[in-house]
Amino acid sequence: MVSQKVVIKNPTGLHLRPAGILCKEAMQFKSLITFTFRGNTANAKSVLSVLGACVKSGDEIEVICEGEDETEALETLVKAIESGLGE
């Protein structure tokens, strides 16, 4: 298991479009990919789970990857989040 904290940079937080991009990135990997925010855990491969976390701009989440390609998955997701998820 690997994890890293990352701050959401896009101005509107994780609304539908960036949540979809995050899920699309996460689904490329076999690993279980989740993130924690305010004590709750969300499945990064589920748009509804990501939206339900209600993550806003400036919030810090911890991305957690567990599985055979966990290191590559973590690097890819952190880069996607830091680049603003298409915004």
N, C-alpha and C positions, 0 to 999 in steps of 0.2 A: 504494500500500500504506500502510495506517495500522495502528498498534499501540499498545497501552496495557497496562501492568502493573496487575494487580488482585489483591487478597488474598481468598481464599475465606473467607467469614464463617460459613456455616452449620456448626453444631457437628459434623455427621457427615461433612463433606467431600462430594465428588462421588460419592455412592452412587447407586443406580438412579433414585430419584425425581427428585432435582435434576439428574442427568445427562440424564434424559428431558426435563425442562423446558428445560435449556440447548440441547439438540438441536432442540426444537420452536421455540424462539426463532430459532436459527441458520438453520433451514430456510425461514424467511420471506424470506430474502434470496438474491439471485443470486450474490453474491460468494463467493469461496473463504474459508472461515472456519476458522482453525486456532488452536491455542494451544500454547505451548511450556512445558514443565515439566521441570526437571532434565535438560536437554539433549535431551529427546525432544519430538517434535511429534505432536499429536493432532488429528484431524479433528473439529471441533465439531458437525458434522452427523451423526456416527455415535455412537450410544450405546455400542457396544462399544469404540470408540476412546477415548471420554471415560472410561469405567470402567477401561480398561486403563492409563490414566495414573496411577492410584492417588493422586489428589489428596486431601489431608486438610485439615481445618480449620486455618486460619492459613497455609497454603501460598500462595505468590505465583506466579501464572501470567501469561504475556504473551499476550493475545489479539491475533491478527493477522488483518486483513480485507483482501482484495484483490479489487477488481472495481468494477463501475459504481455500486453502492450501499454502498461500503465504510464511509464515514463514518457513515451512519445505522445500519448493522449494528453497528459498534463501539460507538456510543452505547447502543444497545438492549441488547447483551450485557453491557456493563459495568454498566448499571443493574440488569439482572436478577441478576447475580452479587452486586452490592453489597446488593441487597434480600434476599439469602439464598436465592434460587431456590425460593420457596414454603415455606420452613421458618421 
